[in-house]
Amino acid sequence: MIRHLSAAVPWPYPDGGVRAFIRDQVVPNQGQGRWMWGLHLKGTEGLVGAVDLWREGRPENRGFWLGRPFWGRGYMTEAAVRITDFAFDELGFDRLVFTNAVGNRRSHDIKARTGATLVGVAPARFVDPAYSQQEVWLLTKEQWQNWRRLARVATGEPQG
């Protein structure tokens, strides 16, 4: 939901804002300590969400959003798993920190479902000023490897 987005995100989004963001922020920084993926449904061209991963410059390492019509279908959990694999296996992260607005249950649940540990609550600014606290989560590489091993056993996926 828009109300759970960081106050750093302009809202309402200005005309041409997405194009400017991609041109000025995503393209020059892609692979330079920051990575961003657009989420598309197979066989379509429309963007349904995005995931952002960064190494430094923010307290958290990953953020995401997903269009409301696509909630509850497992798309963001699938994307989060693939990007967390990439962070640990390809980029060499040893830990990831995640945040979400207190009360953003869906974001909370993705983190809890994928092995992260809730470590605290901190002040934050969101588009909706009624939200002023964020949950802070930690996921170490060891926690992730253990979670992935258990997930593979549960689904019958090959080990290794």
QUITAMO-V975266 format. One record per residue. RES is the residue in one letter. PSI is psi in whole degrees, -180 to 180 (NA if undefined). NEAR is the number of other C-alpha atoms within 8 Angstrom. D_LAST is the distance of its C-alpha to the last C-alpha in whole Angstrom. Layout:
BEGIN
res:RES psi:PSI near:NEAR d_last:D_LAST
res:RES psi:PSI near:NEAR d_last:D_LAST
END
This chain:
BEGIN
res:M psi:147 near:5 d_last:37
res:I psi:-39 near:6 d_last:39
res:R psi:-22 near:8 d_last:40
res:H psi:-2 near:12 d_last:37
res:L psi:149 near:10 d_last:37
res:S psi:146 near:9 d_last:37
res:A psi:-13 near:9 d_last:41
res:A psi:-18 near:6 d_last:40
res:V psi:122 near:8 d_last:39
res:P psi:134 near:7 d_last:43
res:W psi:131 near:6 d_last:44
res:P psi:149 near:4 d_last:46
res:Y psi:131 near:8 d_last:44
res:P psi:156 near:7 d_last:46
res:D psi:132 near:5 d_last:47
res:G psi:3 near:6 d_last:45
res:G psi:-40 near:8 d_last:43
res:V psi:-46 near:8 d_last:39
res:R psi:-44 near:7 d_last:40
res:A psi:-41 near:9 d_last:41
res:F psi:-46 near:9 d_last:38
res:I psi:-46 near:9 d_last:36
res:R psi:-45 near:9 d_last:39
res:D psi:-25 near:8 d_last:39
res:Q psi:-51 near:9 d_last:36
res:V psi:-56 near:11 d_last:33
res:V psi:-50 near:8 d_last:34
res:P psi:-21 near:7 d_last:35
res:N psi:-7 near:10 d_last:32
res:Q psi:123 near:10 d_last:29
res:G psi:-1 near:6 d_last:27
res:Q psi:50 near:6 d_last:29
res:G psi:1 near:9 d_last:28
res:R psi:139 near:11 d_last:28
res:W psi:140 near:12 d_last:26
res:M psi:138 near:10 d_last:27
res:W psi:136 near:7 d_last:26
res:G psi:142 near:9 d_last:28
res:L psi:127 near:10 d_last:27
res:H psi:147 near:10 d_last:28
res:L psi:144 near:9 d_last:28
res:K psi:134 near:4 d_last:27
res:G psi:8 near:4 d_last:30
res:T psi:165 near:6 d_last:32
res:E psi:-13 near:6 d_last:33
res:G psi:141 near:6 d_last:34
res:L psi:128 near:9 d_last:32
res:V psi:-13 near:11 d_last:31
res:G psi:-176 near:11 d_last:30
res:A psi:154 near:12 d_last:28
res:V psi:136 near:14 d_last:26
res:D psi:136 near:11 d_last:27
res:L psi:133 near:10 d_last:25
res:W psi:151 near:11 d_last:27
res:R psi:-40 near:7 d_last:26
res:E psi:170 near:7 d_last:30
res:G psi:-12 near:5 d_last:33
res:R psi:156 near:6 d_last:33
res:P psi:-29 near:6 d_last:32
res:E psi:162 near:9 d_last:29
res:N psi:-18 near:12 d_last:26
res:R psi:139 near:11 d_last:25
res:G psi:159 near:10 d_last:28
res:F psi:161 near:8 d_last:28
res:W psi:154 near:7 d_last:30
res:L psi:133 near:10 d_last:30
res:G psi:139 near:8 d_last:34
res:R psi:-40 near:6 d_last:35
res:P psi:-13 near:4 d_last:35
res:F psi:3 near:9 d_last:31
res:W psi:152 near:9 d_last:31
res:G psi:13 near:5 d_last:29
res:R psi:1 near:5 d_last:27
res:G psi:1 near:7 d_last:23
res:Y psi:-46 near:9 d_last:24
res:M psi:-35 near:8 d_last:24
res:T psi:-44 near:9 d_last:21
res:E psi:-46 near:8 d_last:19
res:A psi:-43 near:10 d_last:20
res:A psi:-41 near:9 d_last:20
res:V psi:-48 near:9 d_last:16
res:R psi:-40 near:8 d_last:15
res:I psi:-33 near:8 d_last:18
res:T psi:-41 near:8 d_last:16
res:D psi:-48 near:9 d_last:13
res:F psi:-45 near:9 d_last:15
res:A psi:-46 near:10 d_last:17
res:F psi:-44 near:12 d_last:15
res:D psi:-36 near:8 d_last:12
res:E psi:-38 near:7 d_last:15
res:L psi:-11 near:7 d_last:18
res:G psi:20 near:7 d_last:18
res:F psi:146 near:9 d_last:19
res:D psi:-13 near:7 d_last:19
res:R psi:156 near:9 d_last:21
res:L psi:142 near:11 d_last:22
res:V psi:133 near:12 d_last:25
res:F psi:153 near:12 d_last:26
res:T psi:159 near:10 d_last:30
res:N psi:155 near:11 d_last:31
res:A psi:136 near:13 d_last:35
res:V psi:128 near:10 d_last:36
res:G psi:-13 near:4 d_last:37
res:N psi:83 near:9 d_last:34
res:R psi:-41 near:7 d_last:32
res:R psi:-42 near:6 d_last:30
res:S psi:-43 near:8 d_last:28
res:H psi:-49 near:9 d_last:28
res:D psi:-36 near:8 d_last:26
res:I psi:-44 near:10 d_last:24
res:K psi:-46 near:12 d_last:23
res:A psi:-41 near:10 d_last:23
res:R psi:-25 near:7 d_last:21
res:T psi:26 near:10 d_last:18
res:G psi:-1 near:10 d_last:18
res:A psi:157 near:13 d_last:21
res:T psi:128 near:9 d_last:24
res:L psi:120 near:9 d_last:28
res:V psi:-11 near:8 d_last:30
res:G psi:-175 near:7 d_last:33
res:V psi:141 near:9 d_last:35
res:A psi:157 near:8 d_last:37
res:P psi:151 near:7 d_last:40
res:A psi:164 near:10 d_last:39
res:R psi:133 near:10 d_last:41
res:F psi:166 near:14 d_last:40
res:V psi:-44 near:13 d_last:42
res:D psi:112 near:10 d_last:44
res:P psi:-10 near:7 d_last:46
res:A psi:-20 near:4 d_last:45
res:Y psi:123 near:12 d_last:42
res:S psi:5 near:10 d_last:42
res:Q psi:147 near:11 d_last:39
res:Q psi:146 near:12 d_last:35
res:E psi:144 near:13 d_last:32
res:V psi:128 near:13 d_last:30
res:W psi:149 near:13 d_last:27
res:L psi:137 near:12 d_last:24
res:L psi:113 near:12 d_last:20
res:T psi:162 near:10 d_last:19
res:K psi:-40 near:10 d_last:16
res:E psi:-45 near:6 d_last:15
res:Q psi:-44 near:10 d_last:16
res:W psi:-46 near:12 d_last:14
res:Q psi:-41 near:8 d_last:11
res:N psi:-44 near:8 d_last:12
res:W psi:-44 near:10 d_last:13
res:R psi:-42 near:8 d_last:10
res:R psi:-46 near:9 d_last:9
res:L psi:-40 near:8 d_last:12
res:A psi:-39 near:8 d_last:12
res:R psi:-41 near:11 d_last:9
res:V psi:-45 near:10 d_last:11
res:A psi:-33 near:7 d_last:14
res:T psi:-5 near:6 d_last:14
res:G psi:12 near:6 d_last:12
res:E psi:143 near:7 d_last:9
res:P psi:142 near:6 d_last:7
res:Q psi:152 near:6 d_last:4
res:G psi:NA near:2 d_last:0
END
